[in-house]
Amino acid sequence: MNVIVAVDRNWAIGRDGDQLVYISEDLKHFKALTLNHTVILGRKTLTTFPGGRPLKGRRNLILSRNPSFAPEGAEVFSDLETLLAAAPEDAFVIGGASVYAALLDFCDTAYVTKIGGRFPEADCFFPDLDARPEWQIAEEGPELEESGLKFRYVTYKRA
Ligand SMILES: NC(=O)c1ccc[n+]([C@@H]2O[C@H](COP(=O)([O-])OP(=O)(O)OC[C@H]3O[C@@H](n4cnc5c(N)ncnc54)[C@H](OP(=O)(O)O)[C@@H]3O)[C@@H](O)[C@H]2O)c1
């Protein structure tokens, strides 16, 4: 499977239940990569989407232990095993922190948007792939900039 994430220099990914920052160019990049694929996410990340609704044009597999949680347009799974049995190989794990931590070992490609700043108020993180020898950089895009924020797309592959 694939994983896609936006991180700051400390591999931070969020604060107070929301993204650190929204970069519209990165949102387009995320859509282009995930459209027509399956996305896998945690119940808390769903709440950060517009209207708290699943992503259009994608099959949404959501993890939640709440048996009465049944959002329209999504499939809900209460455990990893059942979810993994339903997830196709080309699925994208799209967060949040708990779901990344649980499913990173099942992924072989990581699409990382590296944001060139530090957000000290961040409260959740992605594992530092640069500190994991099994993950190698396969492709590194040029530095981009939006509203004064520098960022770059980096693809890691499991060696
Ligand atoms: N920078 C990025 O690229 C990015 C991407 C996505 C999210 N984020 C950020 O990540 C943060 C959210 O991460 P989070 O870790 O707090 O929440 P999360 O992973 O989105 O969702 C956690 C919820 O998922 C369910 N869950 C997780 N593991 C499960 C399992 N093994 N079995 C069954 N259900 C499971 C539980 O739902 P129930 O409580 O309903 O049981 C749990 O409370 C936010 O700040 C968000 O903005 C950042």
The ligand as an SDF file (V2000), in Angstrom:
LIG
                    3D

 48 52  0  0  0  0  0  0  0  0999 V2000
   -0.2910   16.2480    7.8560 N   0  0  0  0  0  0  0  0  0  0  0  0
   -1.0050   15.2570    7.3390 C   0  0  0  0  0  0  0  0  0  0  0  0
   -0.7120   14.7980    6.2320 O   0  0  0  0  0  0  0  0  0  0  0  0
   -2.1820   14.7140    8.1000 C   0  0  0  0  0  0  0  0  0  0  0  0
   -3.0220   13.7700    7.4850 C   0  0  0  0  0  0  0  0  0  0  0  0
   -4.0990   13.2650    8.2190 C   0  0  0  0  0  0  0  0  0  0  0  0
   -4.3260   13.7050    9.5260 C   0  0  0  0  0  0  0  0  0  0  0  0
   -3.4840   14.6170   10.0660 N   0  0  0  0  0  0  0  0  0  0  0  0
   -3.6830   15.0770   11.4560 C   0  0  0  0  0  0  0  0  0  0  0  0
   -3.6350   13.9570   12.3340 O   0  0  0  0  0  0  0  0  0  0  0  0
   -4.3980   14.2820   13.5030 C   0  0  0  0  0  0  0  0  0  0  0  0
   -5.3750   13.1650   13.7710 C   0  0  0  0  0  0  0  0  0  0  0  0
   -4.6560   11.9860   14.1160 O   0  0  0  0  0  0  0  0  0  0  0  0
   -5.1630   11.0750   15.3370 P   0  0  0  0  0  0  0  0  0  0  0  0
   -4.1480   10.0280   15.5530 O   0  0  0  0  0  0  0  0  0  0  0  0
   -5.5290   11.9690   16.4860 O   0  0  0  0  0  0  0  0  0  0  0  0
   -6.5570   10.5130   14.7960 O   0  0  0  0  0  0  0  0  0  0  0  0
   -6.9020    9.5250   13.5640 P   0  0  0  0  0  0  0  0  0  0  0  0
   -5.8080    8.5310   13.4000 O   0  0  0  0  0  0  0  0  0  0  0  0
   -7.3310   10.3080   12.3960 O   0  0  0  0  0  0  0  0  0  0  0  0
   -8.2160    8.8200   14.1400 O   0  0  0  0  0  0  0  0  0  0  0  0
   -8.1520    8.1260   15.3650 C   0  0  0  0  0  0  0  0  0  0  0  0
   -9.3950    7.2920   15.5000 C   0  0  0  0  0  0  0  0  0  0  0  0
   -9.4160    6.2550   14.5300 O   0  0  0  0  0  0  0  0  0  0  0  0
   -9.9470    5.0910   15.1020 C   0  0  0  0  0  0  0  0  0  0  0  0
   -8.9010    4.0570   15.1410 N   0  0  0  0  0  0  0  0  0  0  0  0
   -7.5520    4.2440   15.1110 C   0  0  0  0  0  0  0  0  0  0  0  0
   -6.9160    3.0500   15.1450 N   0  0  0  0  0  0  0  0  0  0  0  0
   -7.8690    2.0930   15.1830 C   0  0  0  0  0  0  0  0  0  0  0  0
   -7.8480    0.6830   15.2170 C   0  0  0  0  0  0  0  0  0  0  0  0
   -6.6890   -0.0120   15.2380 N   0  0  0  0  0  0  0  0  0  0  0  0
   -9.0290    0.0260   15.2480 N   0  0  0  0  0  0  0  0  0  0  0  0
  -10.2030    0.6870   15.2380 C   0  0  0  0  0  0  0  0  0  0  0  0
  -10.3020    2.0380   15.1900 N   0  0  0  0  0  0  0  0  0  0  0  0
   -9.1460    2.7260   15.1720 C   0  0  0  0  0  0  0  0  0  0  0  0
  -10.4650    5.4730   16.4700 C   0  0  0  0  0  0  0  0  0  0  0  0
  -11.7650    5.9770   16.2760 O   0  0  0  0  0  0  0  0  0  0  0  0
  -12.9190    5.9690   17.4060 P   0  0  0  0  0  0  0  0  0  0  0  0
  -12.4870    6.9680   18.4230 O   0  0  0  0  0  0  0  0  0  0  0  0
  -14.1640    6.3660   16.6700 O   0  0  0  0  0  0  0  0  0  0  0  0
  -12.9750    4.5510   17.9360 O   0  0  0  0  0  0  0  0  0  0  0  0
   -9.5060    6.5840   16.8460 C   0  0  0  0  0  0  0  0  0  0  0  0
   -9.9970    7.4550   17.8530 O   0  0  0  0  0  0  0  0  0  0  0  0
   -5.1000   15.6160   13.2080 C   0  0  0  0  0  0  0  0  0  0  0  0
   -4.3580   16.6700   13.7950 O   0  0  0  0  0  0  0  0  0  0  0  0
   -5.0540   15.6810   11.6970 C   0  0  0  0  0  0  0  0  0  0  0  0
   -5.1390   17.0040   11.1840 O   0  0  0  0  0  0  0  0  0  0  0  0
   -2.4280   15.1300    9.3810 C   0  0  0  0  0  0  0  0  0  0  0  0
  1  2  1  0
  2  3  2  0
  2  4  1  0
  4  5  1  0
  4 48  2  0
  5  6  2  0
  6  7  1  0
  7  8  2  0
  8  9  1  0
  8 48  1  0
  9 10  1  0
  9 46  1  0
 10 11  1  0
 11 12  1  0
 11 44  1  0
 12 13  1  0
 13 14  1  0
 14 15  2  0
 14 16  1  0
 14 17  1  0
 17 18  1  0
 18 19  2  0
 18 20  1  0
 18 21  1  0
 21 22  1  0
 22 23  1  0
 23 24  1  0
 23 42  1  0
 24 25  1  0
 25 26  1  0
 25 36  1  0
 26 27  1  0
 26 35  1  0
 27 28  2  0
 28 29  1  0
 29 30  1  0
 29 35  2  0
 30 31  1  0
 30 32  2  0
 32 33  1  0
 33 34  2  0
 34 35  1  0
 36 37  1  0
 36 42  1  0
 37 38  1  0
 38 39  2  0
 38 40  1  0
 38 41  1  0
 42 43  1  0
 44 45  1  0
 44 46  1  0
 46 47  1  0
M  CHG  2   8   1  16  -1
M  END
$$$$
